[in-house]
Amino acid sequence: MKKHYAREMRRIVANYSLRKIATGYNVGSRSKISDTVRDLIKLNWISCRYINGRFLFVSPSHGLKTFLGSGETESQIAPNS
């Protein structure tokens, strides 16, 4: 089951980081993917952005964005003088 969590988190983070949009999932389906998305929401790794008809749109939560970092390490490196 952990590989399902990792795969969906990678998909959500990649979609958000490349396009800055939420990833959509079908709410009505009873599949491993929809169960995984529900579990990730309960664990606060992803957050629900909005619901449009049958689709639930999610993006990485603030905690996950903080965990992955914001790229500040590159700005802290001093240039060679």
ABEGO torsion letter per residue (X at the ends): XAAAAAAAAAAAAAAAAAAGBBBBBBAABBBAAAAAAAAAAAAGABBBABBBEABBBBBBBAAAAAAAEAGAAAAABBBBX
